[in-house]
């Protein structure tokens, strides 16, 4: 306890002649067995004592005359409150307006629903319910400047006003008030923001001083010892008059005794006026709680640094409230501590009197006592500017070691006491901080506009961090817990786990000295002034420089600490967005908080429903064969009314739309967030999700774990992300921050001016070769850090291309600007629904777009109920139709059937108290996976090499061949007049090139979707026995594969679709700027042959990829022998015919170099195909050996047909290009055939 407290106690011992004050009072239990009693008031005239039995949800009356107790008011609801111990709470504070009117402050609901009630007291022997309240005050809802209010704790009534302390808004710490007129209360409102006034948390205790001042006991942070304050406020204007330290831990009750009452004094020591008494709940140290006498009205110690005099009168077990009877008897409520194995409630009502007295009135001094009769050896009263007096024998206080260490450091109160000066940060860690789990969340507060270092990005790879501070000798260890492996503490496997797996010690910090609060001081500078987040592994070639780094913010709160480091990295090279790479500064935000203790029950995952997972290996439980226990990631939603079919949650999921969000976009974004309430209502919650707007004067950080934000950034990244942060032990979502980059609604970009094989891969879903995918993953900048199991969301990046395509289509139809705006607003709402879905725990569902036919998709009556896709967790393209085809909504405007089902699985309250107890009901829900609207495939099912042709990004409808045909028809309508539509007079031609490539990309991607039917296999995640379930795998129908191949032959492996006029090609200019932030291409004119061939090669590479050929070869055994099957041999034969069709069609005619027999685009295609086919025949491309022999046979056949063209058709006059091309082709084939013969001979 602090220095002033021990001195004050020493003074009082001298005053009372050396006797202990605790020996001078008598404590009697008058009403035992109460459940968390929290408020007490004595009825005027009758002397009956009314007690708020908070955990029992009722008010009881105790008659001290006959020692009987009865229920008076029942029917209150219950909520939970607390950290560490969690207590059931209902009614809290009590106060009598008059003999017949009782006012009750409630804490049994969620903050924004809690009320203050006014009751007419029933006569003895009768009771009423909460429904009989004659007046209700509240609620105090959330505003732009205050959180929702609740947990009304104590009450004070004056002749014209009601005051109540409130603990809902822990940012301000309000005293609420109401006006009293003609016996009724009015204008219930927030009055005094005590935390702002005192910088200490939690106003709890209230009293009215004899001078009419409002006295507030500022409880403080429950884990910080000795931080409670005693404060006086002016009642007319709420002005803080004085605040004094008490040295108490959690001051939660105050009461002035009757005039002259002096509990704790020996004999008949005279007392002037009324003394104030308080109870200390001592949350973290209950053994130090009790009843205390405080200085009267603060007039003897009005220097805040000196504190108030405190005298312990009784040590009590979690005292919560107190009230005096007129005769001086003091009544105190205590929570008590339950003994193991006992069912009886440990709470009680205590009666405290002066020892030896028969009633409280015996505590009053005799009338003739006068102040001058005080003992001569009492020290002089303190005067302003003086230190507290000490006992004559006490030695002079010596400077503490911490005083020199912390000189000029600024204290930062909060969960961990911090001291900050310049670059240094010192923390004070007490027993309450050691060996406790803390979640550490890292974010990029200010980035460098280079992915992934974007402002607003959550930072982390794999599990979120759980830290502990552990003491070892004279050091504090900063430990990152290994959360992936565990076993029950009492099981034999626990020792094996401890031997096999260890935690990671990140830092060892020497203890510097004991701090002002008795904890260990350690220098935290080296922890945070370092490359703790391993940014150097991503920003390769750069190193953290502590000399150039500074603290941007150090903030402390009762449940969390928020730190922000302006971390400077030093490297070489140029970064366009950084002035000088030698000083690359990135603001790294650390949010450190306790893991919540809300009774959350983890929910087991099912692979039929797509949630992000928290996976652990539990060696003492069954799990699967590998002993994995898999939990879904989800919020802790609990019903406020557990019995209601649909209820508000105790705590809503609140998203704050950041003040950076453009005003024009706020409505579609808010609508997209709230759309999820439809699914939650079916799962049993209404208004589970709420939207707030960040005030312009808000001081909180968006990275603070207590706030879920929707942020708008300008990093030129054309992206949106909805990451969430999770308790890695349970899967409980703790925080979510969605970011939208402005660039994805600015859709004309220079990146669209050129194609590369890599950009085409990205447009079409990645490489078509498994080896290339592995190499791609290894090349990822995140690979050195971790194998992140949650793939990044690239929806918005593709969305910008969709917006560009949509704007082009609407422009061709001469639609109004309002129609383009409608396209963008609908798209914004869909992206919002998608990203919010991620923050709720949901993964992508890329097969949901196959729910409806294209006809149904354009039927607004259907889609207003279901959306365009089965789930907004898909990537949907802009729904644009050719002329003559009905046009529906551009984007889904509501969540889909799968989304309702997924939320039902993840959030429906089931009960049972444990994950295993929920399993029967969860399996029942998941067994509906066979329903057509519940199909689910996700990221790992949707690589370009994956088999299911209906699982794609940016496809639409249940037939991608039909979708590709419609897309091709639409794009065919857009080619003519393109340049004239998109380039205004006086503008450069770069937009013509960008638009041309947008259309070409849309065309190529649609064809790529169709090509996936070839060698395709339908995939289902349903389990055996699920109703209407499909088998795990089903080979795509042979007719569908042939239909898809015919589409590609006609629309890609041909030159006809690319017969653009020379005028178009000659107007496709690049942007002509050359400076930082631009990417000037070496070739400025349009590379026609190169671009068209890249798209054609994409199809050939897919068809001849090892995985396609292997699946086709395998499918011959997977399709019954009496059924038709599409074979690898048929594929290779058809490709050869389609690519070299001129070998059969050229019969006669005369051709010139300007009008060749085989066009240049076709010659390019044939050379590329020949190279792939010869590689296959020679065994240079991995494939089944049957495919190699078919390739060899096709080459031999092709050589003969080419020979006929060259030498066997006298009426055919070939141009020089065609003849040279065919002669070279024949020569290459002969070499390959000869080489194959030699290989066989060898």
Buried (B, 14 or more C-beta within 10 A) or exposed (E): BBBBBBBBBBBBBBBBEEBBBBEBBEBEEBBBBBBBBBBBBBBEEBBBBBBBBBBBBBBBBBBBEEEEBBBBBBBBBBBBBEBEBEBBBBBBBBBBBEEBBBBBBBBBBBBBBBBBBBBEBBEEEEBBEBEEBEBBBBBBEBEEEBBBBBBBBBBBBEEEBBBBBBBBBBBBBBBBBBEBEEEEBEEBBBBBBBBEBBEBBBBBBBBBBEEEBBBBBBBBBBBBBBBBBBBBBEBEEBEBEBBBBBBBBBBBBBBBBBEBBBBBBBEEBBBEBBBBBBBBBBBBBBEBBBBBBBBBBBEEBBBBEBBBBBBBBBBBBBBBBBBBBEBBBBBBBBBBEEEEEEEEBBBBBBBBBBBEBEEBBBBBBEEEBEEEEEEEEEBEEBEEEEEBBBBEEEEEEEEBEBEEBBEEBEBBBBBBBBBBEEEBBBBBBBBBBBEBBBBBBBBBBBBBBBBBBBBBBBBBBBBBBBBBBBBEEEBBBBBBBBBBBBBEEEBEBBEBBEEEEEBEEBBBBEBBBBBBBEBBBBBBBBBBBBBBBBBBBBBEEBEBBBEBBBBBBBBBBBBBBBBBBBBBBBBEEEBEBBEEBBEBBBBBBBBBBBBBEBEBBBBBBBBBBBBBBBBBBBBBBEBEEEBBBBBBBBBBBBBBEEEEEEBBBBBBBBBBBBBBBEEEBBEBBBBBBBBBBBBBBBBBBEBBBBBBBBBEEBEBBBBBBBBBBBBBBEBBBBBBBBBBBBBBBBBBBBBBBBBBBBBBBBBBBBEBBBBEEEBBBBBBBBBBBBEBBEEBEEEEEBBEBEEEBBEBBBBBBBBBBBBBBBBBBBBBEEBEEEBBEBBBBBBBBBBBBBBBBBBBBBBBBBBBBBBBEBEBBBEEEBBEEBBBBBBBBBBBBBBBBBEEBEEBBBBBBBBBBBBBBBBBBBBBBBEEEEBEEBBEBBBEBBBBBBBEBBBBBBBEBBBBBBBBBBBBBBBBBBBBBBBBBBBBBBBBEBBEEBBEBBBEEEEEBBBBBBBBBBBBBBBBBBBBBBBBBBBBBBBBBBBEEBEEBBEEEBBBBBEBBBBBBBBBBBBBBBBEBBEBEEEBEEBBBBBEEEEEEEEEEEEEEBBBEEBBBBBBBBBBBBBBBBBBBBBBBBBBEEBEEEEEBBBBBBBBBBBBBBBBBBBEEBEEEEBEEEEBBBBBBBBBBBBBBBBBBBBBBBBEBBBBEBBBBBBBBBBBBBBEBBBEBBEEBEEBEBBEBBBEBBEEBBEBBBEBBEEBEEEEEE
